């Protein structure tokens, strides 16, 4: 199963709207630990959706111990340039969200999707508020 948007869908959506379209790059469901082969697929998908007009990308990768996989994310960020990139809800699975937000900022993510590491954003609101205060506008 592939969660990356199909090119045909991207093209049709781009024709039907003027809002920026961010495409999620995710070769499968499940955890956020990716093999070398899956990494190759993600890099190829990034090039393809860039070629077909994506306005931004959404992805995330973690290590086995629940930290942001900085090596993989840095490589995917480099492949994504010049498009803006959002770290997806893999963030909700990190071991330490306070450290993770700093990692995302330092390696170049512009946005993060999160429910505050809880079952809903409403329930995670205390952490979301804390992260917003900590980030001070360095990430959305």
Backbone as JSON Lines, residues from 0, in Angstrom:
{"i":0,"aa":"X","n":[0.84,-1.18,0.0],"ca":[0.0,0.0,0.0],"c":[0.88,1.23,0.0]}
{"i":1,"aa":"X","n":[0.53,2.19,-0.78],"ca":[1.31,3.42,-0.89],"c":[0.44,4.59,-0.48]}
{"i":2,"aa":"X","n":[0.94,5.41,0.44],"ca":[0.16,6.55,0.91],"c":[0.5,7.84,0.18]}
{"i":3,"aa":"X","n":[1.52,7.83,-0.66],"ca":[1.86,9.0,-1.45],"c":[0.76,9.21,-2.49]}
{"i":4,"aa":"X","n":[0.34,10.46,-2.66],"ca":[-0.74,10.76,-3.61],"c":[-0.37,10.35,-5.02]}
{"i":5,"aa":"X","n":[-1.34,9.91,-5.76],"ca":[-1.1,9.56,-7.15],"c":[-0.94,10.83,-7.98]}
{"i":6,"aa":"X","n":[-0.14,10.76,-9.01],"ca":[0.14,11.91,-9.86],"c":[-1.13,12.42,-10.53]}
{"i":7,"aa":"X","n":[-1.99,11.53,-10.98],"ca":[-3.25,11.96,-11.6],"c":[-4.09,12.78,-10.64]}
{"i":8,"aa":"X","n":[-4.17,12.33,-9.4],"ca":[-4.92,13.07,-8.39],"c":[-4.3,14.44,-8.16]}
{"i":9,"aa":"X","n":[-2.99,14.5,-8.07],"ca":[-2.3,15.78,-7.89],"c":[-2.63,16.73,-9.03]}
{"i":10,"aa":"X","n":[-2.57,16.24,-10.26],"ca":[-2.85,17.1,-11.41],"c":[-4.29,17.62,-11.39]}
{"i":11,"aa":"X","n":[-5.25,16.76,-11.07],"ca":[-6.65,17.19,-11.05],"c":[-6.89,18.19,-9.93]}
{"i":12,"aa":"X","n":[-6.36,17.93,-8.76],"ca":[-6.54,18.86,-7.64],"c":[-5.92,20.21,-7.98]}
{"i":13,"aa":"X","n":[-4.74,20.21,-8.59],"ca":[-4.08,21.46,-8.97],"c":[-4.94,22.26,-9.95]}
{"i":14,"aa":"X","n":[-5.66,21.57,-10.83],"ca":[-6.54,22.24,-11.79],"c":[-7.79,22.81,-11.13]}
{"i":15,"aa":"X","n":[-8.21,22.23,-10.02],"ca":[-9.48,22.59,-9.39],"c":[-9.36,23.61,-8.26]}
{"i":16,"aa":"X","n":[-8.17,23.94,-7.85],"ca":[-8.02,24.85,-6.71],"c":[-6.79,25.73,-6.86]}
{"i":17,"aa":"X","n":[-6.81,26.81,-6.13],"ca":[-5.66,27.72,-6.14],"c":[-4.88,27.66,-4.83]}
{"i":18,"aa":"X","n":[-5.35,26.84,-3.89],"ca":[-4.63,26.75,-2.62],"c":[-3.4,25.85,-2.79]}
{"i":19,"aa":"X","n":[-2.37,26.06,-1.99],"ca":[-1.17,25.22,-2.09],"c":[-1.49,23.76,-1.76]}
{"i":20,"aa":"X","n":[-0.93,22.86,-2.54],"ca":[-1.15,21.43,-2.36],"c":[0.14,20.79,-1.84]}
{"i":21,"aa":"X","n":[0.07,20.28,-0.62],"ca":[1.19,19.58,-0.01],"c":[0.92,18.08,-0.13]}
{"i":22,"aa":"X","n":[1.89,17.34,-0.61],"ca":[1.73,15.91,-0.86],"c":[2.47,15.13,0.23]}
{"i":23,"aa":"X","n":[1.77,14.14,0.81],"ca":[2.4,13.29,1.81],"c":[3.25,12.23,1.12]}
{"i":24,"aa":"X","n":[4.49,12.12,1.56],"ca":[5.41,11.11,1.05],"c":[5.5,10.02,2.12]}
{"i":25,"aa":"X","n":[4.86,8.9,1.84],"ca":[4.86,7.8,2.8],"c":[4.62,6.51,2.04]}
{"i":26,"aa":"X","n":[5.62,5.64,1.96],"ca":[5.49,4.46,1.12],"c":[4.56,3.37,1.66]}
{"i":27,"aa":"X","n":[4.17,3.48,2.94],"ca":[3.31,2.46,3.53],"c":[2.76,2.96,4.86]}
{"i":28,"aa":"X","n":[1.73,2.3,5.35],"ca":[1.21,2.58,6.68],"c":[2.09,1.91,7.73]}
{"i":29,"aa":"X","n":[1.68,2.03,8.97],"ca":[2.44,1.39,10.04],"c":[3.4,2.34,10.71]}
{"i":30,"aa":"X","n":[4.53,1.82,11.13],"ca":[5.49,2.64,11.86],"c":[6.21,3.63,10.94]}
{"i":31,"aa":"X","n":[7.12,4.38,11.53],"ca":[7.83,5.42,10.78],"c":[9.32,5.12,10.69]}
{"i":32,"aa":"X","n":[9.64,3.81,10.69],"ca":[11.01,3.33,10.5],"c":[11.09,2.81,9.08]}
{"i":33,"aa":"X","n":[11.99,3.38,8.28],"ca":[12.02,3.03,6.87],"c":[13.3,2.32,6.48]}
{"i":34,"aa":"X","n":[13.16,1.3,5.64],"ca":[14.3,0.55,5.12],"c":[15.0,1.36,4.04]}
{"i":35,"aa":"X","n":[16.16,0.88,3.62],"ca":[16.89,1.55,2.53],"c":[16.05,1.57,1.25]}
{"i":36,"aa":"X","n":[15.36,0.49,0.97],"ca":[14.53,0.41,-0.24],"c":[13.37,1.41,-0.15]}
{"i":37,"aa":"X","n":[12.74,1.5,1.02],"ca":[11.65,2.46,1.2],"c":[12.16,3.89,1.08]}
{"i":38,"aa":"X","n":[13.37,4.13,1.55],"ca":[13.98,5.45,1.42],"c":[14.17,5.8,-0.06]}
{"i":39,"aa":"X","n":[14.61,4.84,-0.85],"ca":[14.76,5.05,-2.3],"c":[13.41,5.43,-2.91]}
{"i":40,"aa":"X","n":[12.37,4.73,-2.52],"ca":[11.02,5.01,-3.03],"c":[10.6,6.43,-2.65]}
{"i":41,"aa":"X","n":[10.86,6.81,-1.41],"ca":[10.47,8.15,-0.95],"c":[11.2,9.22,-1.75]}
{"i":42,"aa":"X","n":[12.49,9.04,-1.98],"ca":[13.25,10.02,-2.76],"c":[12.73,10.11,-4.2]}
{"i":43,"aa":"X","n":[12.4,8.96,-4.79],"ca":[11.85,8.96,-6.15],"c":[10.48,9.64,-6.17]}
{"i":44,"aa":"X","n":[9.65,9.37,-5.17],"ca":[8.34,10.02,-5.09],"c":[8.48,11.53,-4.95]}
{"i":45,"aa":"X","n":[9.44,11.97,-4.16],"ca":[9.67,13.41,-4.0],"c":[9.97,14.05,-5.35]}
{"i":46,"aa":"X","n":[10.87,13.45,-6.11],"ca":[11.22,14.01,-7.42],"c":[10.01,14.04,-8.34]}
{"i":47,"aa":"X","n":[9.22,12.99,-8.3],"ca":[8.05,12.9,-9.17],"c":[7.0,13.95,-8.83]}
{"i":48,"aa":"X","n":[6.65,14.09,-7.56],"ca":[5.62,15.07,-7.21],"c":[6.11,16.5,-7.38]}
{"i":49,"aa":"X","n":[7.4,16.72,-7.23],"ca":[7.96,18.06,-7.53],"c":[7.77,18.36,-9.01]}
{"i":50,"aa":"X","n":[8.07,17.38,-9.84],"ca":[7.96,17.54,-11.29],"c":[6.51,17.84,-11.7]}
{"i":51,"aa":"X","n":[5.55,17.28,-10.98],"ca":[4.15,17.45,-11.34],"c":[3.42,18.52,-10.54]}
{"i":52,"aa":"X","n":[4.18,19.4,-9.88],"ca":[3.59,20.61,-9.35],"c":[3.19,20.66,-7.89]}
{"i":53,"aa":"X","n":[3.66,19.73,-7.08],"ca":[3.36,19.83,-5.64],"c":[3.9,21.17,-5.13]}
{"i":54,"aa":"X","n":[3.16,21.78,-4.23],"ca":[3.58,23.06,-3.66],"c":[4.39,22.87,-2.38]}
{"i":55,"aa":"X","n":[4.32,21.7,-1.82],"ca":[5.06,21.38,-0.6],"c":[4.94,19.9,-0.34]}
{"i":56,"aa":"X","n":[5.72,19.43,0.63],"ca":[5.75,18.01,0.94],"c":[5.53,17.79,2.43]}
{"i":57,"aa":"X","n":[5.04,16.6,2.75],"ca":[4.78,16.22,4.14],"c":[5.37,14.82,4.35]}
{"i":58,"aa":"X","n":[6.27,14.68,5.3],"ca":[6.83,13.36,5.63],"c":[7.42,13.4,7.02]}
{"i":59,"aa":"X","n":[7.81,12.24,7.49],"ca":[8.47,12.13,8.78],"c":[9.06,10.75,8.94]}
{"i":60,"aa":"X","n":[10.12,10.65,9.71],"ca":[10.77,9.37,9.97],"c":[11.34,9.4,11.38]}
{"i":61,"aa":"X","n":[11.26,8.25,12.04],"ca":[11.75,8.13,13.41],"c":[12.78,7.01,13.51]}
{"i":62,"aa":"X","n":[13.55,7.06,14.58],"ca":[14.47,5.97,14.9],"c":[13.73,4.96,15.76]}
{"i":63,"aa":"X","n":[14.34,3.8,15.95],"ca":[13.72,2.75,16.77],"c":[13.44,3.21,18.2]}
{"i":64,"aa":"X","n":[14.26,4.13,18.7],"ca":[14.08,4.58,20.08],"c":[13.19,5.82,20.2]}
{"i":65,"aa":"X","n":[12.51,6.2,19.11],"ca":[11.51,7.25,19.18],"c":[12.01,8.67,18.99]}
{"i":66,"aa":"X","n":[13.16,8.82,18.38],"ca":[13.67,10.16,18.07],"c":[13.5,10.43,16.58]}
{"i":67,"aa":"X","n":[13.54,11.7,16.21],"ca":[13.49,12.06,14.79],"c":[14.72,11.45,14.11]}
{"i":68,"aa":"X","n":[14.5,10.78,12.99],"ca":[15.61,10.2,12.22],"c":[16.24,11.35,11.43]}
{"i":69,"aa":"X","n":[17.2,12.01,12.06],"ca":[17.78,13.21,11.45],"c":[18.52,12.89,10.16]}
{"i":70,"aa":"X","n":[19.17,11.75,10.09],"ca":[19.91,11.4,8.88],"c":[18.97,11.25,7.69]}
{"i":71,"aa":"X","n":[17.92,10.48,7.86],"ca":[16.97,10.28,6.76],"c":[16.2,11.57,6.46]}
{"i":72,"aa":"X","n":[15.74,12.25,7.49],"ca":[14.97,13.48,7.26],"c":[15.82,14.55,6.57]}
{"i":73,"aa":"X","n":[17.09,14.65,6.94],"ca":[17.98,15.62,6.29],"c":[18.13,15.29,4.81]}
{"i":74,"aa":"X","n":[18.28,14.01,4.48],"ca":[18.4,13.6,3.08],"c":[17.11,13.89,2.31]}
{"i":75,"aa":"X","n":[15.97,13.63,2.92],"ca":[14.69,13.9,2.26],"c":[14.44,15.39,2.12]}
{"i":76,"aa":"X","n":[14.84,16.16,3.12],"ca":[14.72,17.62,3.02],"c":[15.57,18.15,1.86]}
{"i":77,"aa":"X","n":[16.78,17.63,1.72],"ca":[17.65,18.06,0.62],"c":[17.01,17.74,-0.73]}
{"i":78,"aa":"X","n":[16.41,16.56,-0.84],"ca":[15.75,16.17,-2.08],"c":[14.52,17.03,-2.35]}
{"i":79,"aa":"X","n":[13.93,17.58,-1.31],"ca":[12.69,18.36,-1.42],"c":[12.9,19.8,-1.84]}
{"i":80,"aa":"X","n":[14.11,20.31,-1.69],"ca":[14.35,21.73,-1.99],"c":[13.95,22.06,-3.41]}
{"i":81,"aa":"X","n":[13.37,23.2,-3.65],"ca":[13.16,24.33,-2.75],"c":[11.79,24.33,-2.07]}
{"i":82,"aa":"X","n":[11.06,23.23,-2.13],"ca":[9.7,23.22,-1.59],"c":[9.69,23.24,-0.06]}
{"i":83,"aa":"X","n":[8.67,23.86,0.53],"ca":[8.52,23.81,1.99],"c":[8.09,22.41,2.42]}
{"i":84,"aa":"X","n":[8.54,22.02,3.62],"ca":[8.27,20.67,4.09],"c":[7.68,20.69,5.5]}
{"i":85,"aa":"X","n":[6.69,19.83,5.69],"ca":[6.01,19.64,6.97],"c":[6.36,18.27,7.52]}
{"i":86,"aa":"X","n":[6.7,18.19,8.81],"ca":[6.88,16.9,9.47],"c":[5.5,16.41,9.89]}
{"i":87,"aa":"X","n":[5.13,15.2,9.47],"ca":[3.76,14.75,9.73],"c":[3.58,14.18,11.13]}
{"i":88,"aa":"X","n":[2.46,13.53,11.34],"ca":[2.08,13.11,12.69],"c":[2.93,11.99,13.26]}
{"i":89,"aa":"X","n":[4.0,11.63,12.59],"ca":[5.0,10.78,13.25],"c":[5.45,11.49,14.52]}
{"i":90,"aa":"X","n":[5.32,12.82,14.51],"ca":[5.7,13.61,15.68],"c":[4.98,13.12,16.93]}
{"i":91,"aa":"X","n":[3.76,12.66,16.78],"ca":[2.98,12.21,17.94],"c":[3.5,10.91,18.54]}
{"i":92,"aa":"X","n":[4.47,10.29,17.89],"ca":[5.06,9.05,18.38],"c":[6.47,9.26,18.96]}
{"i":93,"aa":"X","n":[6.96,10.5,18.98],"ca":[8.33,10.73,19.46],"c":[8.43,10.51,20.96]}
{"i":94,"aa":"X","n":[9.63,10.16,21.4],"ca":[9.9,9.92,22.82],"c":[9.83,11.21,23.63]}
{"i":95,"aa":"X","n":[10.37,12.3,23.05],"ca":[10.45,13.58,23.77],"c":[10.07,14.71,22.82]}
{"i":96,"aa":"X","n":[8.82,15.16,22.84],"ca":[8.38,16.19,21.89],"c":[9.11,17.52,22.03]}
{"i":97,"aa":"X","n":[9.54,17.88,23.22],"ca":[10.25,19.14,23.43],"c":[11.59,19.12,22.7]}
{"i":98,"aa":"X","n":[12.29,18.01,22.8],"ca":[13.55,17.86,22.06],"c":[13.28,17.72,20.57]}
{"i":99,"aa":"X","n":[12.25,16.98,20.21],"ca":[11.94,16.74,18.8],"c":[11.64,18.02,18.05]}
{"i":100,"aa":"X","n":[10.92,18.95,18.67],"ca":[10.59,20.2,17.97],"c":[11.86,20.98,17.66]}
{"i":101,"aa":"X","n":[12.82,20.96,18.57],"ca":[14.11,21.63,18.32],"c":[14.87,20.95,17.2]}
{"i":102,"aa":"X","n":[14.81,19.63,17.17],"ca":[15.46,18.89,16.09],"c":[14.86,19.26,14.74]}
{"i":103,"aa":"X","n":[13.54,19.3,14.67],"ca":[12.87,19.64,13.41],"c":[13.25,21.04,12.95]}
{"i":104,"aa":"X","n":[13.3,21.97,13.87],"ca":[13.69,23.34,13.53],"c":[15.13,23.36,13.03]}
{"i":105,"aa":"X","n":[16.01,22.67,13.72],"ca":[17.44,22.73,13.38],"c":[17.75,22.1,12.03]}
{"i":106,"aa":"X","n":[16.98,21.1,11.61],"ca":[17.28,20.48,10.32],"c":[16.5,21.08,9.16]}
{"i":107,"aa":"X","n":[15.54,21.97,9.45],"ca":[14.93,22.73,8.37],"c":[13.47,22.51,8.07]}
{"i":108,"aa":"X","n":[12.74,21.81,8.91],"ca":[11.3,21.7,8.69],"c":[10.65,23.05,8.96]}
{"i":109,"aa":"X","n":[9.63,23.38,8.17],"ca":[8.93,24.65,8.33],"c":[7.63,24.52,9.11]}
{"i":110,"aa":"X","n":[7.08,23.29,9.13],"ca":[5.8,23.05,9.78],"c":[5.83,21.68,10.45]}
{"i":111,"aa":"X","n":[4.89,21.49,11.38],"ca":[4.71,20.18,12.01],"c":[3.22,19.94,12.21]}
{"i":112,"aa":"X","n":[2.79,18.71,11.93],"ca":[1.42,18.29,12.19],"c":[1.43,17.49,13.48]}
{"i":113,"aa":"X","n":[0.58,17.84,14.42],"ca":[0.54,17.11,15.68],"c":[-0.82,17.23,16.35]}
{"i":114,"aa":"X","n":[-1.13,16.21,17.11],"ca":[-2.3,16.27,18.0],"c":[-1.82,16.47,19.43]}
{"i":115,"aa":"X","n":[-0.58,16.94,19.58],"ca":[-0.03,17.13,20.91],"c":[0.29,15.81,21.59]}
{"i":116,"aa":"X","n":[0.63,14.81,20.77],"ca":[0.97,13.47,21.27],"c":[-0.18,12.85,22.06]}
{"i":117,"aa":"X","n":[-1.4,13.19,21.67],"ca":[-2.58,12.67,22.34],"c":[-3.56,12.17,21.27]}
{"i":118,"aa":"X","n":[-4.71,11.68,21.69],"ca":[-5.66,11.11,20.74],"c":[-6.37,12.16,19.89]}
{"i":119,"aa":"X","n":[-6.36,13.42,20.33],"ca":[-6.92,14.51,19.53],"c":[-6.18,15.79,19.88]}
{"i":120,"aa":"X","n":[-6.24,16.77,18.98],"ca":[-5.58,18.05,19.25],"c":[-6.19,18.73,20.47]}
{"i":121,"aa":"X","n":[-7.47,18.55,20.69],"ca":[-8.12,19.14,21.86],"c":[-7.53,18.55,23.14]}
{"i":122,"aa":"X","n":[-7.37,17.24,23.16],"ca":[-6.78,16.6,24.34],"c":[-5.3,16.93,24.48]}
{"i":123,"aa":"X","n":[-4.62,17.15,23.36],"ca":[-3.2,17.46,23.39],"c":[-2.89,18.94,23.47]}
{"i":124,"aa":"X","n":[-3.92,19.76,23.64],"ca":[-3.76,21.22,23.62],"c":[-2.7,21.75,24.59]}
{"i":125,"aa":"X","n":[-2.61,21.24,25.82],"ca":[-1.56,21.76,26.72],"c":[-0.15,21.61,26.12]}
{"i":126,"aa":"X","n":[0.15,20.45,25.53],"ca":[1.47,20.27,24.92],"c":[1.61,21.14,23.68]}
{"i":127,"aa":"X","n":[0.57,21.24,22.87],"ca":[0.63,22.08,21.67],"c":[0.95,23.52,22.06]}
{"i":128,"aa":"X","n":[0.28,24.03,23.08],"ca":[0.56,25.4,23.55],"c":[2.01,25.53,24.01]}
{"i":129,"aa":"X","n":[2.49,24.54,24.73],"ca":[3.88,24.58,25.2],"c":[4.86,24.59,24.03]}
{"i":130,"aa":"X","n":[4.59,23.77,23.01],"ca":[5.48,23.71,21.85],"c":[5.44,25.01,21.05]}
{"i":131,"aa":"X","n":[4.27,25.61,20.91],"ca":[4.15,26.9,20.21],"c":[4.97,27.96,20.94]}
{"i":132,"aa":"X","n":[4.84,27.99,22.26],"ca":[5.6,28.95,23.05],"c":[7.1,28.71,22.92]}
{"i":133,"aa":"X","n":[7.49,27.47,22.97],"ca":[8.91,27.11,22.84],"c":[9.46,27.49,21.46]}
{"i":134,"aa":"X","n":[8.68,27.23,20.42],"ca":[9.15,27.45,19.05],"c":[9.29,28.92,18.7]}
{"i":135,"aa":"X","n":[8.51,29.78,19.32],"ca":[8.6,31.22,19.1],"c":[8.6,31.59,17.61]}
{"i":136,"aa":"X","n":[7.71,30.96,16.84],"ca":[7.58,31.3,15.43],"c":[8.62,30.68,14.51]}
{"i":137,"aa":"X","n":[9.51,29.86,15.03],"ca":[10.55,29.25,14.18],"c":[10.01,28.09,13.36]}
{"i":138,"aa":"X","n":[8.85,27.58,13.71],"ca":[8.19,26.51,12.97],"c":[6.69,26.72,13.17]}
{"i":139,"aa":"X","n":[5.92,26.35,12.19],"ca":[4.46,26.52,12.28],"c":[3.85,25.2,12.71]}
